[in-house]
Amino acid sequence: MSAHDKHREDLVDTPSRFPLREVILFALLLVAILGVYAMMGAAYSTRMLVEAACYAILALGLTIQWGYAGQFNAGVMGFVALGGFSAMFFSVPVNDDFWGSELPGELARVLLYGAAAALVVFGATRLDRLGVPRTLRTIIAVVLGVVLYLVVISLLREVTDEIQSRAGFIGGLGLPAWTGWIVGGALAGVVGYFIGHICLGLRSDYLAIATLGIAEIIKAFLKNSDWLTRGTATVSPLPWPTPGPAELGFTLSRAIYLSVTAAIIAVIFFLLHRAYHAPWGRMIRAIRDNETSAAAMGKDINRRRLEIFVLGCILIGIGGGALTTFNSLFDPQGYLPLNHTFLVLVMVILGGPGNNLGTIFGAVAVYIIWIMSEPLALFLMQLAVSVGEGAFGWDAPSNMDSRALQARVFVIGLLITLVLRFAPKGLLPEKVKHHG
């Protein structure tokens, strides 16, 4: 056999094994879902599955960043909030008190001033091309930036105070909710693009710190922009893209919403599966595994890392929009690192970073554990109290509900500890085919 024929033989994939582990795990997950339906009823359980499906979209966005490219994004919450804001802004009815006045023109004028100021500062950063020393260029750009920022923010504050006093807030656009999901993904992608230019040159630990801080900045902006989001006053109800509970009842309306989110997951899974096994996916993994070797082969490392970061942000934005719309409430204070960053990280870790099917499994399994740990903990506590009162004369504590709620954090912490100890690559690890 010639060397060429032997090389071709080495490139032939071995027959795929029967996915026994996948079948067993998903069968156990199905049993758990049926158990929840039997215990909690159809309406509650369907709501849980819809929220789990929305979290699966978030987890898929994170797994391509972390699993495909090794980018540790600790600011998932910020992109979820951007998706939620977009869903709110596009679906809430039009506020005639705002649009029927001269306030839109005044707001647009101030925003144009802001854009012009940004262009002036950007031009100042390029003065070195005209022969200006770099130190002087930097001083000029910083001074211009501070002065113009103070001027623009003063003008904006005058307009926004007028908006709040006369119209409450600017309202929405009255469009179908799904348009907000799409724009939310695009908005998260644009923000991720600018963040990526700054942060993707950092190592993983510094990237995590940077994205965490940026997420808090996004949340603080949305929470304090009463003229745009009503701030802590919240915006509700948000219309659904499907018939709501008022038309079809809780169970059927939630089941239809679940079918929409399941269809979105199916499309994302198909596209990511194709991309993962395409040359683009192999190149991304090569950069993740050995960046130096990939650069030596002529790959544009920064461009590819930016692509994967933006793509993950887009998916997170879409998932955030779908989740906010389903909850029918936009509350900037409701976006929490525990619920919208750490929980998604646990889902990806449990399922397996880089494995799309494992990520979906991890999202649904972890969310079921997260939701059901409270009623199960409350049941066990009540059982212990009833036994203790009869046998030992114990006094029942008055705050069992709050203690049962805290059991969520304990259970998730215990779960992530066990997974990292016994399955550090996840229950469904990434499968990398080696050729040659």
N, C-alpha and C positions, 0 to 999 in steps of 0.2 A: 504494500500500500504506500503510495507516495505521500510526501509531507502535506501536499495541498489537500488530498483526499482525507487525510487524518484530521486536518484542521476543520474541514467542512463537517466531518462527523462529530467533532467536539462541539460545534456550534448548534447541533440539533438538540432541542430541549428534551429532557427526560419526560416520560408520561406523567401527567399530573396525578397526584394521589387523591384518594377520596377525602373530601374535607370533613373528616369525622369530628374534629374538635369544633369546627364551626357549627355543624349540625347539632351537636350536643349542647353547646352554649346557647344557641338560638332557641332550641327546644326548651331549655330551662327558663330562658327569658319569657317564652310564650306561656309557660306554666305560671310564672310569677304574675304576668299581666292578667291571666284568667283568674288567678287568686285575688288580685286587687278588684277586679270586676265583681267577684262574688262577695267580697267584704264591703266594698264602698259604694257599689251601685254603678250603673252605666254612665250617668251624667258626670259624676266626679271622676271616674276612671278615664272617660274620653277626654275630659279637660286635661288630665295628667298626660295623656299620650300626645295631645296637641302641643303642650309646652315642651315635652320631651323631643318632639320632632323639630321644634324651633331651635332647641339647644343642639340638636344633631347638626343643623346647618352651621351654627356657630362653631361646633367642634370640628366640622370638616374644613372650615376656614382656618382654624388654628393648626390642624394636623398637616396641612400642606406647608404652612410656615415652619412649624417645628419639626414635623416628621420628614418632609421632603427636603427642606433646606437648612434645618438646624437653627432656625431663628426663634429665640425665646421671646415671644410677645407677651409681656405682662400687662398690657394695656387694652385687653379685649373689651373691658367695660366701656371705654371711650368710644370705640367704634360701634358697639351695641347702642349706645346713647345717640350717636349720630343717625343710625338707622331708625331708631324710635322717633327722633325729632322729625326726620323727613316724612315718616308715615303719618305723624300728627299734622304736619304743616300742609301736606297735600290733600288729606282727607277731611279735615275739619271744615265746616261750612264757611263761606265768605263772610267777613265782618263788614257790614255796610257802614258802620260808624267810622271805620278807618278808610275804606276805599271810596266812600262818598264824600270825603273831605279833601283838603289840600295837603294832608299829611303824607301821602305816598310820594308826592313830588318833592317835598322837603327832605324826606328820608333818602330818596334817590340822589338828590343833590349832595347830601353829606357823604353818601357812599362813593359818589364820583370824586369828591374831594379826597377821600381816603385812598382811592385807587391812584389818583394823581400824586399824592404824597408818597405812596409806595414806589411809584416810578421814579420820582425825584431821588429818593434814597438809593434805589437800585442804580440810577445813573451816577450817584456820588461814589458808589463802590467801584466804578469803572474809570475813575479819574486818573488812575495810574497809567492808563493807556495813552493819556494826553501828556505824559511826562511829570505828573504830580507825584511827589514821593509817597511811598505807601503809608508811612506813619501819618503824614498830613491827610492823605485820603481817608484813612480810618477815622481820624478825629472829625473830619468834615461830615462823614457819613453818620457817625454816632450823634453828633450835635444836631444835624438835620433830622435824624430819626426821632430824637427826643422832643424837639420843638414841634415838629409837624404832628407827632402823636398827640401831644397835649392840646394842640389847636383842634385837631379833628375830633378827639374824644370829647372836648368841651362842646363843640357844635352838635355831636351826636347825642350827648346827654340832654341838651335842650329839646331836641326833637323827640327823643324817647320819653322824656317826662311828659311832654304834650300828648304823646300817643297813649300813655297810661292814664292820664287824667281824663281824656276825652273818649277813648275807644276801649280801654282796658288792655288789649293787645291787638296785634295786627290781624289775628285770625288765620284762616287757612285758605286753600284754593278751591275747595269743594270738588276735588277730582276723585276718581276711584282709588281705593286704598292701595291697590297693587302698583299704581304709578309711584306712590311714595316708597314702596319697597325697592323698586328699580333705581329711583333717584337716590335713595338712602345708600344702596350699594355703591353707586357712582360717587356720592359725596364721601363715603368712607374710603373709597379708592383714591380720590384726589388728595384727601388729607394724608392717607398712608403714603402717597407718592412724595409729598413734601417732607414728611417725617423720615421716609427712607433715605432721602438724599443726605439728611443730617446724621441719622442714627445707624445706618447699616454698615458704616465703617467701624463701628464699635464692636468689641467682643461681646459674647453672649450675655455675660453678667451685666455689663454696662448698658447693653441694649435693653435688658429687662428693666433696669432702673429708669432709663429714659422713657420707655413706653408707658411705664406705670405713672410717672409724673405727668406725661402728656394726657393720659386718660383723666387724671384728676383735674387738669386745666380745662378739658372739654366739659366735664361735669360741672365745674364751678361756673363756667361761662353760661351754660344752659340754665343753671339754677338761679343765677343773678340777672339774667336778661328777661325781666318780667314783661317787657314790651314785646318780646318775641315768643316766649314760651309760657307766660304767666308764672314762671318760677315755681315757688313752693305752693302756689294755689292750685296747680295741676290743671290738665285739660282732659275733659271727659264729657260724654262718651265718644269714643272713636268709632266711626262706621267700619264694618267689615266688608271685604270684597265678595262675600257670600251672604246668603240670607241669614239673619241673626236669630237669636232665641225668641224674639217677639213674634217672628213669622212661623218658625218651625219647632219651637221648643228647644230646651237646652241640649238634649242628647243628639237629636238629628242635626241641628245646626253645627254643633261641635264636630260631629262625624264628617260633615261636608268640609268643614275647615281642615280637619285632619287629612282628608283626601287631597286637598290643595297642597298642604305642606309635604305630604308624602310624594306627590308628583314632582315638587321642586327638588326634594332629596334625590329622587330617581334620576332626574336630569343632571344634577350636579355630580352624582356618583358615576354616571355613564361618561361624562366629559372628563372627570378627573381620572377615571380608570384608563381611558384612551390616552390622556396626556402622560400618565405615569409610565405606560409601556411604550410610549413613543420616544424618538431620539431626544426630544426636549426633556422628558422626565429622567432619562438616563444621564443627561448632562447635569441636571439639577442635583441628582444624587451624587454624581462625581464631584461636584463642587462641595457638597456637604461633607463627603468622606475624606477628600484630600484636595483642599483648595489650591495648594501649591502646584500639584500635578496638573489640575485642570487649567490653571493659568499658563503653565508651560506648554499646554496643547493649544494655546491660542484662544481660549474661551474668555469672553467678556464677563468677569466675575461680578462686578458691581451691577451691571445691567441685568443679569439673570437673577441676582438676589433681590433687586428692586422689583422685578416682574413678579416673583413669587410672593413677596410681601404685599404688594398691591392687590394681587389676586385673592390672597387670604383676607385682606381687609374688606374687599368687595363682598365676599360671602358672609363675613361677620355682619356687615351692614344690612344685607338682605335678611339674615336671620333676626337681627335686632328689630327691623321693621315689622316682620311677621309676628314676633313675640309681643311687641307693644300693641299692635293692632288687635291681637287676640285678647289681651288683657283689657282692651278698650279704655286705657288710661295712660296718659303721658305724665310722668312724675320724675323730674330730674333727680330728686333726692332718692328715688327708688332704685337707682343704678348703684349697686354696691360691689366692691371688689370681691367679696366672698361669693356672692350669687352669680356675678357676671364675668369673673375672671378665674378665680380659684376653682370654682365648680367645673368650668369648662376644661381647665387643665387636668383635673381629676378624671374627667370623661376620656380625654385623649390618652392619659397614662394608663388607665384601666384597659381600654380597648386595644391600644397599641399605636404609638406614633408612626405615621407613614402608611398605615393600613386603613383604607377607607371603610371597608366593611367592619373592621374592628372598632373604628371610631363611632360608627352608627350604633353598634352594639353597646359600647361604653357609654354613649350619651343616654340611651334609653335605660340601661341598667342602673347607672348612677342616679338618674333623675327619679326613678322609682324608689331607690333606697333613700334618697334625699326627702322625698315627699312622705313615704310610708314610715320612716323612722319615728316621726312624731306620734302618730296614733298608736303604733306598736309600743313605743316607750310609755305612753300614757296608760295603755292597757296593762303592761307589766307592772307599772307603779301602782295602779289601782288594785291589781291582784295581790301585790306584796302588802299593801296597806290593809286590805280586807283580811288577809291571813294574819298579819301582825296584830290587828285590833282584836281578833277573836282569840288568838293564842297567847299574845304577850301584852295586850292592853295598850298598843301603840296609839298615839294621836296622829291623825292624818294631817299632813302639811296642807297649808291653804293655797300654795302656789304650784300645784302639780302641773298645770297647763304650761306655765312658763318653763318649768324644769324639763318637761317633755319636749318643748320646742328646742331647748338647748341640746337635746340628745342628737339632733341633726349633725351638729358640728363634731361631736364625739364620734358618731358612727362613720362620718366621712373621713375624719382623721385616722380612725382605726383601719378603714378600708384602704386608704392610700398607703399606710404603713405596711399592711400585709401584702399589697401588690408589689411595692418596691422591694420587699424582702423575698418573696417567693416567685414573682413574675415581673422582673424589672423591665422587660421589653413589652409588657402587656399580655393580656390573655390571648390576643390574636396578633402575634408579632408581625412586623413587616416581612414580606417574603421577597427576597432579592435573588433573582436567577443569575447564576454565574455561568458564563460561556467560555469555552476554551480551557 
